[in-house]
Amino acid sequence: MQIKGRAVCLGEDIDTDMIIAGRYLRTKDRRLWATHVFEDLDPALAGRLDGSVIVAGKNFGCGSSREQAPVALKEAGVQAVIAPSFARIFFRNSINVGLPVLEVRCECVEGEDVTVDLDGGEVQAGGRSYPIRPLSPRMLEILHAGGLVAYWRDKR
Amino acid sequence: MSTLSERILGGAAGEFVDREVDRAYAHDGTGVLTLEAWHAMGTNTVAFPERVYLLFDHIAPANNSTTAGLQAELRTFARSKGLHFCDVGSGICHQVMGEGSALPGEIIVGADSHTCTLGAFGAFATGVGATDMAAIWISGKSWFRVPETIAIHLEGNVRAPAEAKDLALAYVGRLGMDGATYRSIEFVGDGVAGLSMDSRQTVSNLAVETGAKTGLFYADEVTIQYLSESGQKTAIQHPEECRYEKEIGIDLDDIVPVVAVPPRVDSIKPAGDLLGLPLDQVFIGTCTNGRYEDLKRLAEILKGKRVRVRTVVAPASREVLLRAVGTGVIADIVQAGCVLLPPGCGPCLGAHMGVIGEGEICLSTANRNFRNRMGVGGEIYLCSVATAATSALAGELAVWEG
């Protein structure tokens, strides 16, 4: 699985309240989350996410277990998130909704093309390459299915 | 020779295992997406309805007709599938589960990050997201990576004016917001025996603020006694010689009242450094500090006096509320001028009741002080019940003299 996108650089310890605020959770309208994603961090960010790969600092997605956070990113067109580390519930949720998350410390240049080779275990950004921490076979299986819902649907 | 996580999950640190879960719970917030994912998975079955709980606590009772509609769907589903269902007014999911529905040695998953609270009972209790929960409804199972463990050795006794919350904030400050990511924390040592179950739940509750999967206490006499009050018979868990990834020590006698300065839970300062900080609201409650001991401490400090800043109090559960009514604790709190909310999460997540406004400062006993969490443009300082109560009387940040 190859993923491509333009780099959007973010800092460390981005919490799930910052990704999608609690005031927007009581709905099933996924587009609403995409509209308000990162609103409290930078209201202009949502408009720049389509076709992007987020390259963030450590501990991305810390805080609440809200799955609306990775769903909002995916709905906004984020192709993958790369960070040296993730909060574990966010990490699992992302795989489960079919949003690739890769653990690697990667130098980020805003707007630069980033390519992720999920099976080869490598990220390429502007000619530099970084080995990613491999995902478990189960996680890869879920991602390849397009998320845990599809994984279960296929299984039945 | 294993850590408690390894023993409960039945594998060595680093291994991936598939396990049946003993109990699985979701709330009105995460339940909506769980139900949606469950439907989308193309099924009509719940594998073990007797192990599945749905509890309404996040916006309880509903604040508008959209929320009410979403809750109605979940309510109908829970009843039709024969799940354990706790409607509005029952209390915060972790607290209600902790009142006899979390036992030592169990694997418990909750669709909420603060599920780690139940690690206080010696259960491997951890948070998952909605889609994971939907798969658990279907199969009764989930996969886990057996975590490495960080041991926190506790010695001595927490002494007034400090309390368990100060200990919790202190270790979060020491480990940092990602200091235990993917790890489990075990609280061990002679200092554990002096911590009540209410205190242990406060300490376990903050484990996720360091990134930990869970924060475990071995079940001891205190645990057995507490659980026997709800009719549960359980056995003591004895620690074994084992390999910890990291060990730190905390002398409980050194714990002092502290505050977590926004917007980070690990930004810890002695409360004494912030004396006089002006406050717009004080909030006492949540899965961190809404238990009976907390309300009792609050009432002791407030009794016969008046708060000088709006003070919002939410008991963690109906059981807590009833006990506090019975002992006169609630009367003291209400007479002191506090606003009493129904049992539940209250304003912690900024969804309804007690939301703060632009530029306002809330001193809170909760567990998160992220930017805008309790209201856009507001700031949250986290502290103990004693610090919150004393500050409510002063109208500004103040420290209890014990």
Interface residues (C-beta under 8 A of the other chain):
Chain A: D13 D15 D17 M18 A21 G22 R23 L25 R26 T27 K28 D40 K58 N59 C62 G63 S64 S65 R66 E67 Q68 V71 S85 F86 A87 R88 I89 R92 N93 N96 V97 S136 R138 G147 L148 V149 W152 R153 R156
Chain B: F16 G29 T30 V32 L33 E36 A37 A40 M41 G42 T43 I59 T66 T67 L70 A111 D112 S113 G127 V128 G129 A130 T131 D132 A134 A135 I138 W143 R145 M177 D178 T181 Y182 G211 K213 R264 L349 G350 A351 R368 F370 R371 N372 R373 V376
